[in-house]
Amino acid sequence: MRPVDLWRHTSFRLALGVALFVLATLMLAGGIGYGLMQAQLAVRQDARVTEIYAAIEETGQLGDEAELIEH
């Protein structure tokens, strides 16, 4: 059977359509998941950096240079 003859079969076109639909759905779900994960990690990183700088600022205000260097 030649590849051109495959297009004449409804079962081949249906299988190809379903495969493309599943592939597109997986790519969309992966993209959405990636975007959500990236946003969540950015929020966590910002919170952690803010926490670190707050601790350094607090230590600096107390005037304890040894603890400031440790932080």
Chimera marker file (.cmm) of the C-alpha trace (Angstrom):
<marker_set name="trace">
<marker id="1" x="0.000" y="0.000" z="0.000" r="1" g="1" b="0" radius="0.5"/>
<marker id="2" x="1.324" y="3.370" z="-0.960" r="1" g="1" b="0" radius="0.5"/>
<marker id="3" x="1.321" y="6.259" z="1.557" r="1" g="1" b="0" radius="0.5"/>
<marker id="4" x="-1.047" y="8.210" z="-0.688" r="1" g="1" b="0" radius="0.5"/>
<marker id="5" x="-3.610" y="5.418" z="-0.350" r="1" g="1" b="0" radius="0.5"/>
<marker id="6" x="-3.645" y="5.853" z="3.456" r="1" g="1" b="0" radius="0.5"/>
<marker id="7" x="-5.470" y="9.180" z="3.148" r="1" g="1" b="0" radius="0.5"/>
<marker id="8" x="-8.404" y="7.393" z="1.548" r="1" g="1" b="0" radius="0.5"/>
<marker id="9" x="-9.092" y="5.380" z="4.711" r="1" g="1" b="0" radius="0.5"/>
<marker id="10" x="-11.333" y="7.052" z="7.249" r="1" g="1" b="0" radius="0.5"/>
<marker id="11" x="-9.748" y="5.088" z="10.097" r="1" g="1" b="0" radius="0.5"/>
<marker id="12" x="-6.301" y="6.510" z="9.284" r="1" g="1" b="0" radius="0.5"/>
<marker id="13" x="-7.583" y="10.080" z="9.140" r="1" g="1" b="0" radius="0.5"/>
<marker id="14" x="-9.473" y="9.590" z="12.398" r="1" g="1" b="0" radius="0.5"/>
<marker id="15" x="-6.432" y="8.090" z="14.156" r="1" g="1" b="0" radius="0.5"/>
<marker id="16" x="-4.240" y="10.938" z="12.891" r="1" g="1" b="0" radius="0.5"/>
<marker id="17" x="-6.783" y="13.516" z="14.052" r="1" g="1" b="0" radius="0.5"/>
<marker id="18" x="-7.026" y="11.979" z="17.518" r="1" g="1" b="0" radius="0.5"/>
<marker id="19" x="-3.243" y="11.766" z="17.816" r="1" g="1" b="0" radius="0.5"/>
<marker id="20" x="-2.862" y="15.446" z="16.852" r="1" g="1" b="0" radius="0.5"/>
<marker id="21" x="-5.612" y="16.437" z="19.286" r="1" g="1" b="0" radius="0.5"/>
<marker id="22" x="-3.929" y="14.547" z="22.134" r="1" g="1" b="0" radius="0.5"/>
<marker id="23" x="-0.560" y="16.075" z="21.263" r="1" g="1" b="0" radius="0.5"/>
<marker id="24" x="-2.012" y="19.593" z="21.195" r="1" g="1" b="0" radius="0.5"/>
<marker id="25" x="-3.798" y="19.009" z="24.519" r="1" g="1" b="0" radius="0.5"/>
<marker id="26" x="-0.624" y="17.756" z="26.179" r="1" g="1" b="0" radius="0.5"/>
<marker id="27" x="1.358" y="20.717" z="24.893" r="1" g="1" b="0" radius="0.5"/>
<marker id="28" x="-1.286" y="23.142" z="26.158" r="1" g="1" b="0" radius="0.5"/>
<marker id="29" x="-1.431" y="21.477" z="29.576" r="1" g="1" b="0" radius="0.5"/>
<marker id="30" x="2.358" y="21.450" z="29.792" r="1" g="1" b="0" radius="0.5"/>
<marker id="31" x="2.548" y="25.128" z="28.904" r="1" g="1" b="0" radius="0.5"/>
<marker id="32" x="-0.063" y="26.075" z="31.489" r="1" g="1" b="0" radius="0.5"/>
<marker id="33" x="1.655" y="23.951" z="34.149" r="1" g="1" b="0" radius="0.5"/>
<marker id="34" x="5.020" y="25.484" z="33.341" r="1" g="1" b="0" radius="0.5"/>
<marker id="35" x="3.625" y="29.006" z="33.574" r="1" g="1" b="0" radius="0.5"/>
<marker id="36" x="1.942" y="28.344" z="36.915" r="1" g="1" b="0" radius="0.5"/>
<marker id="37" x="5.040" y="26.698" z="38.348" r="1" g="1" b="0" radius="0.5"/>
<marker id="38" x="7.276" y="29.540" z="37.189" r="1" g="1" b="0" radius="0.5"/>
<marker id="39" x="4.975" y="32.114" z="38.790" r="1" g="1" b="0" radius="0.5"/>
<marker id="40" x="4.837" y="30.191" z="42.081" r="1" g="1" b="0" radius="0.5"/>
<marker id="41" x="8.617" y="29.803" z="42.210" r="1" g="1" b="0" radius="0.5"/>
<marker id="42" x="9.089" y="33.523" z="41.542" r="1" g="1" b="0" radius="0.5"/>
<marker id="43" x="6.763" y="34.368" z="44.441" r="1" g="1" b="0" radius="0.5"/>
<marker id="44" x="8.661" y="32.002" z="46.747" r="1" g="1" b="0" radius="0.5"/>
<marker id="45" x="12.017" y="33.420" z="45.693" r="1" g="1" b="0" radius="0.5"/>
<marker id="46" x="10.858" y="37.009" z="46.249" r="1" g="1" b="0" radius="0.5"/>
<marker id="47" x="9.545" y="36.113" z="49.707" r="1" g="1" b="0" radius="0.5"/>
<marker id="48" x="12.808" y="34.398" z="50.639" r="1" g="1" b="0" radius="0.5"/>
<marker id="49" x="14.945" y="37.334" z="49.461" r="1" g="1" b="0" radius="0.5"/>
<marker id="50" x="12.716" y="39.744" z="51.399" r="1" g="1" b="0" radius="0.5"/>
<marker id="51" x="13.058" y="37.561" z="54.497" r="1" g="1" b="0" radius="0.5"/>
<marker id="52" x="16.857" y="37.465" z="54.200" r="1" g="1" b="0" radius="0.5"/>
<marker id="53" x="17.164" y="41.219" z="53.760" r="1" g="1" b="0" radius="0.5"/>
<marker id="54" x="14.808" y="41.824" z="56.715" r="1" g="1" b="0" radius="0.5"/>
<marker id="55" x="17.006" y="39.630" z="58.921" r="1" g="1" b="0" radius="0.5"/>
<marker id="56" x="20.149" y="41.420" z="57.754" r="1" g="1" b="0" radius="0.5"/>
<marker id="57" x="18.551" y="44.818" z="58.327" r="1" g="1" b="0" radius="0.5"/>
<marker id="58" x="17.397" y="43.835" z="61.810" r="1" g="1" b="0" radius="0.5"/>
<marker id="59" x="20.859" y="42.566" z="62.702" r="1" g="1" b="0" radius="0.5"/>
<marker id="60" x="22.441" y="45.741" z="61.328" r="1" g="1" b="0" radius="0.5"/>
<marker id="61" x="20.141" y="47.953" z="63.377" r="1" g="1" b="0" radius="0.5"/>
<marker id="62" x="21.109" y="46.139" z="66.557" r="1" g="1" b="0" radius="0.5"/>
<marker id="63" x="24.726" y="47.040" z="65.844" r="1" g="1" b="0" radius="0.5"/>
<marker id="64" x="26.122" y="43.523" z="66.241" r="1" g="1" b="0" radius="0.5"/>
<marker id="65" x="28.747" y="43.377" z="63.490" r="1" g="1" b="0" radius="0.5"/>
<marker id="66" x="29.711" y="39.732" z="64.129" r="1" g="1" b="0" radius="0.5"/>
<marker id="67" x="26.130" y="38.542" z="63.601" r="1" g="1" b="0" radius="0.5"/>
<marker id="68" x="25.755" y="40.845" z="60.616" r="1" g="1" b="0" radius="0.5"/>
<marker id="69" x="28.760" y="39.248" z="58.940" r="1" g="1" b="0" radius="0.5"/>
<marker id="70" x="27.387" y="35.789" z="59.785" r="1" g="1" b="0" radius="0.5"/>
<marker id="71" x="24.025" y="36.555" z="58.162" r="1" g="1" b="0" radius="0.5"/>
<link id1="1" id2="2" r="1" g="1" b="0" radius="0.2"/>
<link id1="2" id2="3" r="1" g="1" b="0" radius="0.2"/>
<link id1="3" id2="4" r="1" g="1" b="0" radius="0.2"/>
<link id1="4" id2="5" r="1" g="1" b="0" radius="0.2"/>
<link id1="5" id2="6" r="1" g="1" b="0" radius="0.2"/>
<link id1="6" id2="7" r="1" g="1" b="0" radius="0.2"/>
<link id1="7" id2="8" r="1" g="1" b="0" radius="0.2"/>
<link id1="8" id2="9" r="1" g="1" b="0" radius="0.2"/>
<link id1="9" id2="10" r="1" g="1" b="0" radius="0.2"/>
<link id1="10" id2="11" r="1" g="1" b="0" radius="0.2"/>
<link id1="11" id2="12" r="1" g="1" b="0" radius="0.2"/>
<link id1="12" id2="13" r="1" g="1" b="0" radius="0.2"/>
<link id1="13" id2="14" r="1" g="1" b="0" radius="0.2"/>
<link id1="14" id2="15" r="1" g="1" b="0" radius="0.2"/>
<link id1="15" id2="16" r="1" g="1" b="0" radius="0.2"/>
<link id1="16" id2="17" r="1" g="1" b="0" radius="0.2"/>
<link id1="17" id2="18" r="1" g="1" b="0" radius="0.2"/>
<link id1="18" id2="19" r="1" g="1" b="0" radius="0.2"/>
<link id1="19" id2="20" r="1" g="1" b="0" radius="0.2"/>
<link id1="20" id2="21" r="1" g="1" b="0" radius="0.2"/>
<link id1="21" id2="22" r="1" g="1" b="0" radius="0.2"/>
<link id1="22" id2="23" r="1" g="1" b="0" radius="0.2"/>
<link id1="23" id2="24" r="1" g="1" b="0" radius="0.2"/>
<link id1="24" id2="25" r="1" g="1" b="0" radius="0.2"/>
<link id1="25" id2="26" r="1" g="1" b="0" radius="0.2"/>
<link id1="26" id2="27" r="1" g="1" b="0" radius="0.2"/>
<link id1="27" id2="28" r="1" g="1" b="0" radius="0.2"/>
<link id1="28" id2="29" r="1" g="1" b="0" radius="0.2"/>
<link id1="29" id2="30" r="1" g="1" b="0" radius="0.2"/>
<link id1="30" id2="31" r="1" g="1" b="0" radius="0.2"/>
<link id1="31" id2="32" r="1" g="1" b="0" radius="0.2"/>
<link id1="32" id2="33" r="1" g="1" b="0" radius="0.2"/>
<link id1="33" id2="34" r="1" g="1" b="0" radius="0.2"/>
<link id1="34" id2="35" r="1" g="1" b="0" radius="0.2"/>
<link id1="35" id2="36" r="1" g="1" b="0" radius="0.2"/>
<link id1="36" id2="37" r="1" g="1" b="0" radius="0.2"/>
<link id1="37" id2="38" r="1" g="1" b="0" radius="0.2"/>
<link id1="38" id2="39" r="1" g="1" b="0" radius="0.2"/>
<link id1="39" id2="40" r="1" g="1" b="0" radius="0.2"/>
<link id1="40" id2="41" r="1" g="1" b="0" radius="0.2"/>
<link id1="41" id2="42" r="1" g="1" b="0" radius="0.2"/>
<link id1="42" id2="43" r="1" g="1" b="0" radius="0.2"/>
<link id1="43" id2="44" r="1" g="1" b="0" radius="0.2"/>
<link id1="44" id2="45" r="1" g="1" b="0" radius="0.2"/>
<link id1="45" id2="46" r="1" g="1" b="0" radius="0.2"/>
<link id1="46" id2="47" r="1" g="1" b="0" radius="0.2"/>
<link id1="47" id2="48" r="1" g="1" b="0" radius="0.2"/>
<link id1="48" id2="49" r="1" g="1" b="0" radius="0.2"/>
<link id1="49" id2="50" r="1" g="1" b="0" radius="0.2"/>
<link id1="50" id2="51" r="1" g="1" b="0" radius="0.2"/>
<link id1="51" id2="52" r="1" g="1" b="0" radius="0.2"/>
<link id1="52" id2="53" r="1" g="1" b="0" radius="0.2"/>
<link id1="53" id2="54" r="1" g="1" b="0" radius="0.2"/>
<link id1="54" id2="55" r="1" g="1" b="0" radius="0.2"/>
<link id1="55" id2="56" r="1" g="1" b="0" radius="0.2"/>
<link id1="56" id2="57" r="1" g="1" b="0" radius="0.2"/>
<link id1="57" id2="58" r="1" g="1" b="0" radius="0.2"/>
<link id1="58" id2="59" r="1" g="1" b="0" radius="0.2"/>
<link id1="59" id2="60" r="1" g="1" b="0" radius="0.2"/>
<link id1="60" id2="61" r="1" g="1" b="0" radius="0.2"/>
<link id1="61" id2="62" r="1" g="1" b="0" radius="0.2"/>
<link id1="62" id2="63" r="1" g="1" b="0" radius="0.2"/>
<link id1="63" id2="64" r="1" g="1" b="0" radius="0.2"/>
<link id1="64" id2="65" r="1" g="1" b="0" radius="0.2"/>
<link id1="65" id2="66" r="1" g="1" b="0" radius="0.2"/>
<link id1="66" id2="67" r="1" g="1" b="0" radius="0.2"/>
<link id1="67" id2="68" r="1" g="1" b="0" radius="0.2"/>
<link id1="68" id2="69" r="1" g="1" b="0" radius="0.2"/>
<link id1="69" id2="70" r="1" g="1" b="0" radius="0.2"/>
<link id1="70" id2="71" r="1" g="1" b="0" radius="0.2"/>
</marker_set>
